[in-house]
Amino acid sequence: INWQRPTVGPAGEDVWLSDGRVQVYQLAISGTPRPHISALTQRQVDAPLVAPMVVLESTAFGIVRGSSQDILRRWAVADWQSLQQTELPGQIVWGPHPLGDYVLLMTNEGDLVSVDGQTQRFSMDTITSAAIGMPQQYDDGFVLATMDGSIWHLDAISGQVRTKVDVGEALGTGPVPFAGNRFIVCGADGTLHIVALTGE
């Protein structure tokens, strides 16, 4: 078994994870007779999931490998009915990461992709380096870091670049909100940087 990273459900009371094969589990903490992990549901998919699951509201997301590009699949949480699927522009290398009511991921072709419960919101190839760490919601958009030393503030709807700040060295972590428009990132050499997103 190759357990994927668990993802917390929308209510924060359960987690979902895949065994890296075709089984998907919804787990929770049960308090009887003493606290323990219990399986609420067990679902099956028709192909191994190659990345962690994401669950937003009533929709579960999983990614399977196609012949030349990965496919993002959606299922209704209530009855596991298969919903709309999205062919990705390549194979996933970062994510998927849930942010509000949408999901972000990046492929090996350099495309940053945003999807929601029904469709693909945008796919853009403006970012030329691999994303690193977790993205953060910020000012009706989101912030992410790339390994080449850049901090990006992007529009949540279109993916348009609002602000880009170059740290000047390779990064080892994603952005962490600090205060106001400031974020902390760690350089690949261990240096801590406080980056202010200006020019909004």
Backbone as a printed PyTorch tensor [residue, N CA C, xyz], in Angstrom:
tensor([[[  0.8480,  -1.1970,   0.0000],
         [  0.0000,   0.0000,   0.0000],
         [  0.8790,   1.2410,   0.0000]],

        [[  0.5130,   2.1990,  -0.8470],
         [  1.2300,   3.4670,  -0.9310],
         [  0.2660,   4.5890,  -0.5580]],

        [[  0.0640,   4.7820,   0.7590],
         [ -0.9250,   5.7500,   1.2130],
         [ -0.6030,   7.1460,   0.6920]],

        [[ -1.6220,   7.8110,   0.1500],
         [ -1.4760,   9.1990,  -0.2640],
         [ -1.6940,  10.1120,   0.9440]],

        [[ -1.2570,  11.3540,   0.8320],
         [ -1.4640,  12.3190,   1.9100],
         [ -2.9570,  12.4900,   2.1750]],

        [[ -3.3940,  12.3890,   3.4250],
         [ -4.8200,  12.5880,   3.7280],
         [ -5.2360,  14.0350,   3.4750]],

        [[ -6.5050,  14.2200,   3.1680],
         [ -7.0550,  15.5670,   3.0380],
         [ -8.2450,  15.6930,   3.9810]],

        [[ -8.3330,  16.8030,   4.6750],
         [ -9.4070,  17.0220,   5.6360],
         [-10.6740,  17.4180,   4.8980]],

        [[-11.8090,  16.8420,   5.3140],
         [-13.0860,  17.1690,   4.7010],
         [-13.5060,  18.5950,   4.9930]],

        [[-14.5020,  19.1200,   4.2600],
         [-14.9180,  20.5250,   4.3840],
         [-15.3290,  20.9250,   5.7980]],

        [[-15.9260,  20.0090,   6.5490],
         [-16.3850,  20.3370,   7.9070],
         [-15.2790,  20.2020,   8.9460]],

        [[-14.1250,  19.6630,   8.5420],
         [-13.0210,  19.4940,   9.4710],
         [-13.1940,  18.3500,  10.4430]],

        [[-14.1480,  17.4490,  10.1710],
         [-14.4320,  16.3630,  11.0910],
         [-14.0710,  14.9910,  10.5370]],

        [[-13.5640,  14.9440,   9.3060],
         [-13.1960,  13.6750,   8.7020],
         [-12.0040,  13.8890,   7.7820]],

        [[-11.3780,  12.7970,   7.3790],
         [-10.2860,  12.8570,   6.4080],
         [-10.5420,  11.8260,   5.3200]],

        [[-10.0160,  12.1310,   4.1390],
         [-10.1240,  11.2440,   2.9950],
         [ -8.7180,  10.8870,   2.5340]],

        [[ -8.5190,   9.6470,   2.1540],
         [ -7.2310,   9.2590,   1.6000],
         [ -7.3740,   8.0290,   0.7270]],

        [[ -6.3930,   7.8840,  -0.1500],
         [ -6.3500,   6.7490,  -1.0790],
         [ -5.1960,   5.8510,  -0.7080]],

        [[ -5.3580,   4.5670,  -0.9920],
         [ -4.2670,   3.6180,  -0.7260],
         [ -3.2640,   3.5680,  -1.8780]],

        [[ -3.4000,   4.4980,  -2.8470],
         [ -2.4940,   4.5030,  -3.9900],
         [ -2.8510,   3.4510,  -5.0160]],

        [[ -3.9240,   2.7380,  -4.7640],
         [ -4.4110,   1.7220,  -5.6990],
         [ -5.7980,   2.1540,  -6.1640]],

        [[ -6.8260,   1.4190,  -5.7540],
         [ -8.1750,   1.7740,  -6.2050],
         [ -9.1620,   1.9420,  -5.0570]],

        [[ -8.6610,   1.9610,  -3.8270],
         [ -9.5440,   2.1300,  -2.6810],
         [ -9.4080,   3.5360,  -2.0990]],

        [[-10.5530,   4.1300,  -1.7480],
         [-10.6110,   5.4460,  -1.1400],
         [-11.3640,   5.3120,   0.1840]],

        [[-10.8170,   5.9290,   1.2330],
         [-11.4020,   5.7970,   2.5680],
         [-11.7520,   7.1730,   3.1270]],

        [[-12.9010,   7.2280,   3.7930],
         [-13.2890,   8.3830,   4.5810],
         [-13.2110,   7.9670,   6.0420]],

        [[-12.3590,   8.6340,   6.8060],
         [-12.0900,   8.2420,   8.1830],
         [-12.4700,   9.3520,   9.1480]],

        [[-12.7760,   8.9490,  10.3850],
         [-13.0860,   9.9240,  11.4350],
         [-12.6700,   9.3410,  12.7780]],

        [[-12.6520,  10.1960,  13.7990],
         [-12.3500,   9.7470,  15.1530],
         [-13.6580,   9.3670,  15.8420]],

        [[-13.7220,   8.1590,  16.3370],
         [-14.8820,   7.7020,  17.0980],
         [-14.5010,   7.6390,  18.5750]],

        [[-15.4120,   8.0440,  19.4580],
         [-15.0930,   8.0940,  20.8820],
         [-15.5760,   6.9120,  21.6820]],

        [[-16.1610,   5.9080,  21.0430],
         [-16.7300,   4.7690,  21.7610],
         [-16.0590,   3.4770,  21.3190]],

        [[-15.6250,   2.5960,  22.2210],
         [-15.6280,   2.8150,  23.6840],
         [-14.5120,   3.7510,  24.1500]],

        [[-13.4830,   3.9600,  23.3270],
         [-12.4530,   4.9630,  23.5930],
         [-12.0070,   5.4950,  22.2370]],

        [[-11.3990,   6.6720,  22.1950],
         [-11.0780,   7.2850,  20.8980],
         [-10.2710,   6.3700,  19.9800]],

        [[-10.7430,   6.2320,  18.7490],
         [-10.0420,   5.4320,  17.7550],
         [-10.4690,   5.8900,  16.3600]],

        [[ -9.6920,   5.5380,  15.3600],
         [-10.0280,   5.8700,  13.9770],
         [-11.0080,   4.8400,  13.4390]],

        [[-12.0820,   5.3190,  12.8410],
         [-13.0620,   4.4210,  12.2420],
         [-13.3150,   4.8220,  10.7950]],

        [[-13.6460,   3.8570,   9.9630],
         [-13.9390,   4.1040,   8.5500],
         [-15.4210,   4.4240,   8.3970]],

        [[-15.7190,   5.6300,   7.8870],
         [-17.1100,   6.0010,   7.6360],
         [-17.5930,   5.4130,   6.3210]],

        [[-16.7590,   5.5120,   5.2980],
         [-17.0950,   4.9350,   3.9980],
         [-15.8270,   4.3980,   3.3460]],

        [[-16.0310,   3.4650,   2.4470],
         [-14.9370,   2.9580,   1.6080],
         [-15.4510,   2.9210,   0.1800]],

        [[-14.7560,   3.6270,  -0.7090],
         [-15.1640,   3.7080,  -2.1050],
         [-14.0990,   3.0960,  -2.9930]],

        [[-14.4840,   2.8150,  -4.2190],
         [-13.5400,   2.2330,  -5.1700],
         [-13.5120,   3.0650,  -6.4430]],

        [[-12.3100,   3.2630,  -6.9770],
         [-12.1440,   3.9530,  -8.2580],
         [-11.6370,   2.9430,  -9.2730]],

        [[-11.7190,   3.2950, -10.5530],
         [-11.3880,   2.3080, -11.5800],
         [ -9.9320,   2.3740, -12.0390]],

        [[ -9.1320,   3.2710, -11.4240],
         [ -7.7060,   3.3660, -11.7560],
         [ -6.9970,   3.9550, -10.5470]],

        [[ -5.7280,   3.6150, -10.3430],
         [ -5.0070,   4.1510,  -9.1810],
         [ -4.9120,   5.6730,  -9.2110]],

        [[ -5.0680,   6.2880,  -8.0470],
         [ -4.8970,   7.7260,  -7.9260],
         [ -3.4130,   8.0330,  -7.7480]],

        [[ -2.9080,   9.0060,  -8.4970],
         [ -1.4700,   9.2870,  -8.5030],
         [ -1.1190,  10.5260,  -7.6810]],

        [[ -2.0920,  11.1050,  -7.0180],
         [ -1.8610,  12.2820,  -6.1800],
         [ -2.8920,  12.2600,  -5.0500]],

        [[ -2.6470,  13.0220,  -3.9830],
         [ -3.6200,  13.0770,  -2.8900],
         [ -4.9890,  13.5400,  -3.3600]],

        [[ -6.0260,  13.0810,  -2.6740],
         [ -7.3790,  13.5180,  -2.9710],
         [ -7.6240,  14.9140,  -2.4280]],

        [[ -8.6640,  15.5390,  -2.9520],
         [ -9.1810,  16.7960,  -2.4070],
         [-10.6940,  16.6610,  -2.3380]],

        [[-11.2840,  17.1630,  -1.2590],
         [-12.7380,  17.1730,  -1.1250],
         [-13.1890,  18.5980,  -0.8460]],

        [[-14.0510,  19.1300,  -1.7190],
         [-14.6270,  20.4590,  -1.5600],
         [-16.1400,  20.3340,  -1.5300]],

        [[-16.7280,  20.7430,  -0.4060],
         [-18.1770,  20.6710,  -0.2600],
         [-18.6750,  19.2660,  -0.5950]],

        [[-19.4180,  19.1300,  -1.7070],
         [-20.0300,  17.8370,  -2.0310],
         [-19.2830,  17.0860,  -3.1270]],

        [[-18.0830,  17.5440,  -3.4870],
         [-17.3480,  16.9410,  -4.5930],
         [-15.9740,  16.4590,  -4.1530]],

        [[-15.6320,  15.2380,  -4.5620],
         [-14.2940,  14.6890,  -4.3250],
         [-13.5150,  14.7140,  -5.6360]],

        [[-12.2300,  15.0350,  -5.5430],
         [-11.3580,  15.1330,  -6.7130],
         [-10.2420,  14.1010,  -6.5840]],

        [[ -9.9130,  13.4410,  -7.6870],
         [ -8.7830,  12.5250,  -7.7270],
         [ -8.1470,  12.5590,  -9.1040]],

        [[ -6.8690,  12.2450,  -9.1740],
         [ -6.1420,  12.3110, -10.4390],
         [ -5.6100,  10.9410, -10.8060]],

        [[ -5.8990,  10.5210, -12.0320],
         [ -5.4280,   9.2320, -12.5400],
         [ -4.5270,   9.4810, -13.7390]],

        [[ -3.6680,   8.5450, -14.0150],
         [ -2.7060,   8.7020, -15.1080],
         [ -3.3120,   8.2250, -16.4180]],

        [[ -3.2300,   9.0880, -17.4310],
         [ -3.6500,   8.7160, -18.7680],
         [ -2.4580,   8.2510, -19.5850]],

        [[ -2.6560,   8.0330, -20.8560],
         [ -1.5850,   7.5340, -21.7070],
         [ -0.4810,   8.5730, -21.8880]],

        [[ -0.8480,   9.8570, -21.9960],
         [  0.1580,  10.9030, -22.1630],
         [ -0.0610,  12.0790, -21.2270]],

        [[ -1.2330,  12.1670, -20.6230],
         [ -1.5400,  13.2510, -19.6980],
         [ -2.4720,  12.7400, -18.6120]],

        [[ -2.3920,  13.3740, -17.4510],
         [ -3.2350,  12.9560, -16.3390],
         [ -4.6630,  13.4560, -16.5180]],

        [[ -5.5770,  12.7980, -15.8250],
         [ -6.9940,  13.1450, -15.8960],
         [ -7.4910,  13.4220, -14.4840]],

        [[ -8.0950,  14.5840, -14.2910],
         [ -8.7090,  14.9140, -13.0160],
         [-10.1560,  14.4430, -13.0480]],

        [[-10.4940,  13.6070, -12.0800],
         [-11.8590,  13.0790, -12.0090],
         [-12.5700,  13.6520, -10.7940]],

        [[-13.8820,  13.7210, -10.9120],
         [-14.7230,  14.2290,  -9.8400],
         [-15.7960,  13.1980,  -9.5120]],

        [[-16.1220,  13.0960,  -8.2140],
         [-17.1940,  12.2180,  -7.7680],
         [-18.0760,  12.9630,  -6.7770]],

        [[-19.3620,  12.6650,  -6.8030],
         [-20.2760,  13.1990,  -5.7960],
         [-20.0290,  12.4580,  -4.4930]],

        [[-19.7480,  13.1860,  -3.4220],
         [-19.4190,  12.5570,  -2.1500],
         [-20.5710,  11.6840,  -1.6540]],

        [[-21.8140,  12.1320,  -1.8400],
         [-22.9730,  11.4400,  -1.2670],
         [-23.1370,  10.0220,  -1.7930]],

        [[-23.0220,   9.8380,  -3.1230],
         [-23.2890,   8.5190,  -3.7010],
         [-22.1680,   8.0070,  -4.6020]],

        [[-21.0740,   8.7670,  -4.6740],
         [-19.9010,   8.4080,  -5.4830],
         [-20.2170,   8.3260,  -6.9710]],

        [[-21.2290,   9.0500,  -7.4020],
         [-21.5260,   9.1320,  -8.8240],
         [-20.4080,   9.8820,  -9.5280]],

        [[-19.9790,   9.3620, -10.6750],
         [-18.9210,  10.0070, -11.4380],
         [-19.4430,  11.2880, -12.0840]],

        [[-18.6820,  12.3760, -11.9450],
         [-19.0640,  13.6690, -12.4930],
         [-18.1160,  14.0550, -13.6280]],

        [[-18.1370,  15.3150, -14.0090],
         [-17.3080,  15.8170, -15.0970],
         [-15.8260,  15.5750, -14.8240]],

        [[-15.0760,  15.1380, -15.8370],
         [-13.6400,  14.9810, -15.6940],
         [-12.9200,  15.9970, -16.5740]],

        [[-11.6600,  16.2960, -16.2140],
         [-10.8720,  17.2980, -16.9220],
         [ -9.5280,  16.7030, -17.3180]],

        [[ -9.2100,  16.7610, -18.6030],
         [ -7.8870,  16.3280, -19.0570],
         [ -6.8810,  17.4260, -18.7540]],

        [[ -5.8040,  17.0740, -18.0920],
         [ -4.7970,  18.0530, -17.7090],
         [ -3.7270,  18.1790, -18.7900]],

        [[ -3.0870,  19.3310, -18.8830],
         [ -2.0290,  19.5310, -19.8920],
         [ -0.6920,  18.9630, -19.4130]],

        [[ -0.6390,  17.6580, -19.2350],
         [  0.5800,  17.0090, -18.7740],
         [  0.3130,  16.1640, -17.5440]],

        [[  1.3790,  15.8260, -16.8170],
         [  1.2790,  15.0120, -15.6120],
         [  1.5190,  15.8790, -14.3840]],

        [[  0.7870,  15.6340, -13.3350],
         [  0.8420,  16.4750, -12.1470],
         [  2.1970,  16.3500, -11.4470]],

        [[  2.7460,  17.5020, -11.0330],
         [  3.9990,  17.5230, -10.2830],
         [  3.8690,  18.3210,  -8.9870]],

        [[  2.7570,  19.0630,  -8.8110],
         [  2.5340,  19.8720,  -7.6050],
         [  1.0370,  19.9450,  -7.3630]],

        [[  0.6500,  19.6980,  -6.1040],
         [ -0.7690,  19.6950,  -5.7700],
         [ -1.3610,  18.2880,  -5.8680]],

        [[ -2.6870,  18.2290,  -5.9020],
         [ -3.6350,  19.3500,  -5.8930],
         [ -3.7720,  19.9670,  -4.5010]],

        [[ -3.9740,  21.2920,  -4.4660],
         [ -4.1350,  22.0210,  -3.2170],
         [ -5.4900,  22.7150,  -3.2080]],

        [[ -6.3190,  22.4740,  -2.1800],
         [ -7.6100,  23.1670,  -2.1000],
         [ -7.4270,  24.5900,  -1.5900]],

        [[ -8.1340,  25.5280,  -2.2220],
         [ -8.1470,  26.9300,  -1.7930],
         [ -9.5760,  27.4380,  -1.9350]],

        [[-10.2840,  27.5530,  -0.8270],
         [-11.6760,  28.0060,  -0.9060],
         [-12.5240,  27.0270,  -1.6860]],

        [[-13.1090,  27.5020,  -2.8030],
         [-13.9890,  26.6440,  -3.5930],
         [-13.3140,  26.1550,  -4.8730]],

        [[-11.9880,  26.1760,  -4.9170],
         [-11.2860,  25.6900,  -6.0960],
         [-10.0230,  24.9400,  -5.7030]],

        [[ -9.4000,  24.3240,  -6.7020],
         [ -8.2180,  23.4770,  -6.4970],
         [ -7.1180,  23.9410,  -7.4400]],

        [[ -5.8930,  24.0040,  -6.9490],
         [ -4.7480,  24.3730,  -7.7640],
         [ -3.8130,  23.1930,  -7.9360]],

        [[ -3.1940,  23.1000,  -9.1170],
         [ -2.1790,  22.0890,  -9.3700],
         [ -1.2680,  22.5770, -10.4850]],

        [[ -0.1060,  21.9250, -10.6150],
         [  0.8260,  22.2550, -11.6900],
         [  1.2710,  20.9650, -12.3510]],

        [[  1.4780,  21.0240, -13.6700],
         [  1.8850,  19.8410, -14.4230],
         [  3.3470,  19.9430, -14.8450]],

        [[  3.8620,  18.8240, -15.3390],
         [  5.2550,  18.7850, -15.7940],
         [  5.4790,  19.5960, -17.0640]],

        [[  4.4090,  20.0670, -17.6770],
         [  4.5410,  20.9450, -18.8390],
         [  4.6270,  22.4130, -18.4320]],

        [[  4.5700,  22.6680, -17.1040],
         [  4.6790,  24.0360, -16.6080],
         [  3.3770,  24.7880, -16.5280]],

        [[  2.2410,  24.1020, -16.6820],
         [  0.9400,  24.7620, -16.6300],
         [  0.4040,  24.7760, -15.2020]],

        [[  0.0060,  25.9560, -14.7410],
         [ -0.7140,  26.0980, -13.4860],
         [ -2.2000,  26.0230, -13.8030]],

        [[ -2.8920,  25.0840, -13.1710],
         [ -4.2890,  24.8040, -13.5120],
         [ -5.1610,  25.0160, -12.2800]],

        [[ -6.3030,  25.6490, -12.4730],
         [ -7.2990,  25.8260, -11.4290],
         [ -8.6010,  25.1790, -11.8800]],

        [[ -9.1860,  24.3580, -11.0140],
         [-10.4580,  23.7070, -11.3210],
         [-11.3990,  23.8630, -10.1340]],

        [[-12.6890,  23.7480, -10.4010],
         [-13.6680,  23.7270,  -9.3300],
         [-14.5240,  22.4720,  -9.4700]],

        [[-15.6710,  22.4610,  -8.8150],
         [-16.4810,  21.2550,  -8.8110],
         [-17.0850,  20.8850, -10.1450]],

        [[-17.0480,  21.7970, -11.1200],
         [-17.6910,  21.5230, -12.3960],
         [-16.7730,  21.6580, -13.5980]],

        [[-15.8140,  22.5600, -13.5470],
         [-15.0670,  22.8490, -14.7560],
         [-13.6590,  23.3230, -14.4450]],

        [[-12.8730,  23.5300, -15.5000],
         [-11.5570,  24.1430, -15.3760],
         [-11.7160,  25.6540, -15.4130]],

        [[-11.1840,  26.3310, -14.4100],
         [-11.2980,  27.7920, -14.3280],
         [-10.2580,  28.4710, -15.2070]],

        [[ -9.0200,  28.0320, -15.1200],
         [ -7.9830,  28.5610, -16.0030],
         [ -6.8050,  27.5970, -16.0620]],

        [[ -6.0190,  27.7400, -17.1110],
         [ -4.7420,  27.0370, -17.2640],
         [ -3.7780,  28.0370, -17.8730]],

        [[ -2.6480,  28.2850, -17.1900],
         [ -1.7250,  29.3060, -17.6720],
         [ -0.2870,  28.8260, -17.5020]],

        [[  0.5710,  29.2770, -18.4330],
         [  1.9580,  28.8440, -18.4250],
         [  2.9250,  30.0040, -18.1950]],

        [[  2.4320,  31.0630, -17.5420],
         [  3.2610,  32.2380, -17.2650],
         [  4.3850,  31.9160, -16.2920]],

        [[  4.0990,  31.0380, -15.3260],
         [  5.0890,  30.6920, -14.3050],
         [  6.0590,  29.6770, -14.8990]],

        [[  7.3260,  30.0260, -14.9020],
         [  8.3280,  29.2280, -15.6160],
         [  9.1640,  28.3420, -14.7120]],

        [[  8.8730,  28.3120, -13.4130],
         [  9.6110,  27.4610, -12.4770],
         [  8.6080,  26.6460, -11.6710]],

        [[  9.0760,  25.5620, -11.0760],
         [  8.1900,  24.6800, -10.3160],
         [  7.6960,  25.3640,  -9.0430]],

        [[  6.4140,  25.2230,  -8.7570],
         [  5.8480,  25.7310,  -7.5080],
         [  6.3490,  24.8790,  -6.3470]],

        [[  6.3840,  25.4880,  -5.1550],
         [  6.8810,  24.7950,  -3.9720],
         [  6.0110,  25.1540,  -2.7810]],

        [[  5.8160,  24.2040,  -1.8660],
         [  5.0390,  24.4640,  -0.6600],
         [  3.5580,  24.5950,  -0.9410]],

        [[  2.8680,  25.2070,   0.0110],
         [  1.4200,  25.3750,  -0.0800],
         [  1.0740,  26.7820,  -0.5540]],

        [[  0.0830,  26.9110,  -1.4380],
         [ -0.3980,  28.2460,  -1.8050],
         [ -1.2260,  28.8280,  -0.6710]],

        [[ -1.4060,  30.1440,  -0.6790],
         [ -2.1610,  30.8230,   0.3690],
         [ -3.1900,  31.7590,  -0.2530]],

        [[ -4.4040,  31.7480,   0.2920],
         [ -5.4020,  32.7190,  -0.1500],
         [ -5.0050,  34.1120,   0.3150]],

        [[ -5.2250,  35.1090,  -0.5590],
         [ -4.8440,  36.4790,  -0.2080],
         [ -5.5480,  37.4580,  -1.1320]],

        [[ -6.3020,  38.3740,  -0.5510],
         [ -6.8610,  39.5130,  -1.2780],
         [ -7.5920,  39.0900,  -2.5530]],

        [[ -8.5990,  38.2420,  -2.4240],
         [ -9.3940,  37.7680,  -3.5580],
         [ -8.5720,  37.0110,  -4.5950]],

        [[ -7.4170,  36.5450,  -4.2150],
         [ -6.5700,  35.7570,  -5.1010],
         [ -5.7970,  34.7460,  -4.2840]],

        [[ -4.5990,  34.4440,  -4.7480],
         [ -3.7640,  33.5200,  -3.9880],
         [ -2.2990,  33.8450,  -4.2360]],

        [[ -1.4690,  33.3820,  -3.3130],
         [ -0.0250,  33.6010,  -3.3770],
         [  0.6580,  32.2490,  -3.4010]],

        [[  1.6460,  32.1070,  -4.2850],
         [  2.4590,  30.9000,  -4.2850],
         [  3.9160,  31.2730,  -4.5220]],

        [[  4.7920,  30.3390,  -4.1850],
         [  6.2300,  30.5320,  -4.3740],
         [  6.7380,  29.5230,  -5.3900]],

        [[  7.7910,  29.9170,  -6.1120],
         [  8.4310,  29.0010,  -7.0560],
         [  9.8980,  28.8260,  -6.6760]],

        [[ 10.4450,  27.6980,  -7.0640],
         [ 11.7730,  27.3200,  -6.6210],
         [ 12.8580,  28.2850,  -7.0910]],

        [[ 12.5900,  29.0350,  -8.1660],
         [ 13.5970,  29.9570,  -8.6810],
         [ 13.7260,  31.2300,  -7.8470]],

        [[ 12.8800,  31.3710,  -6.8030],
         [ 12.9950,  32.5250,  -5.9200],
         [ 11.9450,  33.5870,  -6.1170]],

        [[ 10.8200,  33.2550,  -6.7090],
         [  9.7660,  34.2360,  -6.9710],
         [  8.5410,  33.9880,  -6.0950]],

        [[  7.9090,  35.0750,  -5.6700],
         [  6.6260,  35.0330,  -4.9650],
         [  5.5930,  35.6610,  -5.8880]],

        [[  4.5210,  34.9290,  -6.1440],
         [  3.5100,  35.3580,  -7.1040],
         [  2.1800,  35.5900,  -6.3970]],

        [[  1.5340,  36.7070,  -6.7260],
         [  0.1610,  36.9570,  -6.3190],
         [ -0.6860,  36.9280,  -7.5810]],

        [[ -1.6150,  35.9770,  -7.6510],
         [ -2.3960,  35.7400,  -8.8580],
         [ -3.8840,  35.9060,  -8.5870]],

        [[ -4.6070,  36.3040,  -9.6100],
         [ -6.0540,  36.4380,  -9.5100],
         [ -6.6990,  35.0520,  -9.4490]],

        [[ -7.6590,  34.8850,  -8.5360],
         [ -8.2700,  33.5730,  -8.3380],
         [ -9.1620,  33.1480,  -9.4970]],

        [[ -9.7160,  34.0930, -10.2380],
         [-10.6340,  33.7590, -11.3200],
         [ -9.8990,  33.5070, -12.6280]],

        [[ -9.0040,  34.4090, -12.9890],
         [ -8.3620,  34.3520, -14.3060],
         [ -6.9420,  33.8040, -14.2870]],

        [[ -6.2960,  33.8210, -13.1090],
         [ -4.8880,  33.4380, -13.0320],
         [ -3.9450,  34.5630, -13.4170]],

        [[ -4.4870,  35.7350, -13.7130],
         [ -3.6510,  36.8730, -14.1090],
         [ -2.7100,  37.2640, -12.9770]],

        [[ -1.4600,  37.5980, -13.3340],
         [ -0.4670,  37.9860, -12.3420],
         [ -0.7660,  39.3950, -11.8430]],

        [[ -0.9560,  39.5330, -10.5340],
         [ -1.1570,  40.8490,  -9.9350],
         [  0.1770,  41.4400,  -9.4750]],

        [[  0.9890,  40.6070,  -8.8240],
         [  2.2840,  41.0540,  -8.3240],
         [  3.2660,  39.9020,  -8.3790]],

        [[  4.5170,  40.2160,  -8.6890],
         [  5.5920,  39.2300,  -8.6310],
         [  6.7760,  39.8680,  -7.9170]],

        [[  7.3020,  39.1780,  -6.9200],
         [  8.4640,  39.6540,  -6.1780],
         [  9.5640,  38.6130,  -6.2900]],

        [[ 10.7500,  39.0260,  -6.7210],
         [ 11.8950,  38.1230,  -6.8110],
         [ 12.7460,  38.2530,  -5.5560]],

        [[ 12.9320,  37.1460,  -4.8560],
         [ 13.7170,  37.1390,  -3.6220],
         [ 15.2070,  37.2360,  -3.9290]],

        [[ 15.6290,  36.6820,  -5.0530],
         [ 17.0240,  36.7580,  -5.4330],
         [ 17.8180,  35.5020,  -5.1840]],

        [[ 17.1460,  34.4670,  -4.6900],
         [ 17.8020,  33.1740,  -4.5110],
         [ 16.7500,  32.0720,  -4.5440]],

        [[ 17.1980,  30.8490,  -4.7320],
         [ 16.2760,  29.7170,  -4.7800],
         [ 15.5580,  29.5590,  -3.4420]],

        [[ 14.2990,  29.1140,  -3.5050],
         [ 13.4940,  28.9440,  -2.2990],
         [ 13.3410,  27.4780,  -1.9330]],

        [[ 13.1660,  27.2520,  -0.6180],
         [ 12.9970,  25.8820,  -0.1340],
         [ 11.6370,  25.6190,   0.4530]],

        [[ 10.8280,  26.6730,   0.6390],
         [  9.4880,  26.5130,   1.1980],
         [  8.5050,  27.4000,   0.4660]],

        [[  7.2320,  27.1450,   0.7210],
         [  6.1870,  28.0030,   0.2030],
         [  5.9770,  29.2010,   1.1130]],

        [[  5.0830,  30.1300,   0.7330],
         [  4.8380,  31.3420,   1.5130],
         [  3.9660,  31.0620,   2.7360]],

        [[  4.2740,  31.7430,   3.8330],
         [  3.4660,  31.6640,   5.0520],
         [  3.0250,  33.0750,   5.4120]],

        [[  1.7100,  33.3260,   5.5520],
         [  1.2470,  34.6680,   5.8950],
         [  1.8580,  35.1320,   7.2140]],

        [[  2.2990,  36.3980,   7.2290],
         [  2.9720,  36.9240,   8.4240],
         [  2.1940,  38.0870,   9.0340]],

        [[  2.0570,  39.1760,   8.3110],
         [  1.3100,  40.3270,   8.8120],
         [  0.9370,  41.2030,   7.6280]],

        [[ -0.3470,  41.4820,   7.4880],
         [ -0.7860,  42.3220,   6.3880],
         [ -0.4370,  41.7110,   5.0450]],

        [[  0.3690,  42.4480,   4.2720],
         [  0.7480,  41.9620,   2.9420],
         [  2.1080,  41.2720,   2.9480]],

        [[  2.5660,  40.8550,   4.1170],
         [  3.8770,  40.2240,   4.2310],
         [  3.7640,  38.7130,   4.3350]],

        [[  4.7500,  38.0350,   3.7510],
         [  4.8370,  36.5750,   3.8080],
         [  6.2760,  36.1840,   4.1570]],

        [[  6.4080,  35.0890,   4.8850],
         [  7.7280,  34.5370,   5.1950],
         [  7.9880,  33.3550,   4.2750]],

        [[  9.1740,  33.3170,   3.6880],
         [  9.6270,  32.1690,   2.9050],
         [ 11.0520,  31.8380,   3.3430]],

        [[ 11.4290,  30.6100,   3.1220],
         [ 12.7600,  30.1580,   3.4950],
         [ 13.5640,  29.8730,   2.2340]],

        [[ 14.7460,  30.4570,   2.1490],
         [ 15.6160,  30.1900,   1.0210],
         [ 16.1810,  28.7890,   1.0800]],

        [[ 16.6440,  28.2960,  -0.0560],
         [ 17.2000,  26.9510,  -0.1070],
         [ 18.4140,  26.7960,   0.7930]],

        [[ 19.0940,  27.9220,   1.1210],
         [ 20.2670,  27.8620,   1.9970],
         [ 19.9070,  28.0640,   3.4580]],

        [[ 18.6060,  28.1680,   3.7700],
         [ 18.1560,  28.3240,   5.1410],
         [ 17.8710,  29.7510,   5.5610]],

        [[ 18.1200,  30.7220,   4.6920],
         [ 17.8500,  32.1330,   5.0170],
         [ 16.3540,  32.4020,   5.0600]],

        [[ 15.8970,  33.1050,   6.0930],
         [ 14.5000,  33.5060,   6.1740],
         [ 14.3120,  34.8570,   5.4990]],

        [[ 13.2800,  34.9460,   4.6670],
         [ 12.9760,  36.1940,   3.9710],
         [ 11.5650,  36.6410,   4.3300]],

        [[ 11.4070,  37.9170,   4.6080],
         [ 10.0770,  38.5120,   4.7730],
         [  9.8020,  39.3350,   3.5220]],

        [[  8.7590,  38.9380,   2.7960],
         [  8.4600,  39.5400,   1.4980],
         [  7.1470,  40.2990,   1.5920]],

        [[  7.1800,  41.5620,   1.2000],
         [  5.9630,  42.3740,   1.1550],
         [  5.4640,  42.4520,  -0.2710]],

        [[  4.1990,  42.1470,  -0.4690],
         [  3.5950,  42.2250,  -1.7980],
         [  3.1300,  43.6580,  -2.0230]],

        [[  3.8850,  44.4060,  -2.7840],
         [  3.5610,  45.8050,  -3.0270],
         [  3.0620,  45.9620,  -4.4540]],

        [[  2.6310,  47.1680,  -4.7730],
         [  2.1570,  47.4630,  -6.1220],
         [  0.8630,  46.7860,  -6.4480]],

        [[ -0.0010,  46.5960,  -5.4210],
         [ -1.2710,  45.9030,  -5.6340],
         [ -2.1710,  46.7260,  -6.5620]]])
